[in-house]
Amino acid sequence: MSKSNLAPKMAITTEYHNQKVYDSYRYMENLKDSIFLNWVKEQEHKLKSS
């Protein structure tokens, strides 16, 4: 997989029971997130054009 295909990472920290959890891809759980949607559209375009 080329670097351009990698999903963008975001610095997201959530705290559960006084324990910090770092999840760079948590935003992908929100299917309406514009960054995620744009990445999915780019991947679809690359797939169709290959």
N, C-alpha and C positions, 0 to 999 in steps of 0.2 A: 504494500500500500504506500503510495507516495505521500509525502508530508502534506500536500494540499488536500488530501482526502480525509485527513484527521479532523475529528470534531474539535471545535475550539474549547479550550479549558477556561473555566471561570473560578475565581476564588470564592467558594461558598463554604461557610462554616455554620453548623447547627449544633446546639448544645442539648444533650439528653442526659438527665440525671447528673449534672455537673461534669459531664465528659464531652469534650469538643470532638466533633466528627467532621472531617474535611472530605468534601465530595466535589471534585472538579466538574462533574457532569450532572449534578443535581438538577440544573435548569432543564435538562431533557425530559424530566417528568412532567413539565408543563408543556403540553402539546400546542399551546398558543404562543409560546415564546418566539419572538421574531428572529433571534439568533439561531435557534434550533430549526425553525421553519426554513430559513434561508439556506442553512447547511443541507437540509434534506432536499430542497429543490436543486441545489448545485450537484448533489450526488446523483439525483435522478437524471439531470441533464448530461452528466458525464457518462452515465450508464447507457443512455440512449444514443449518444454520439460515438460510442466506441464500437 
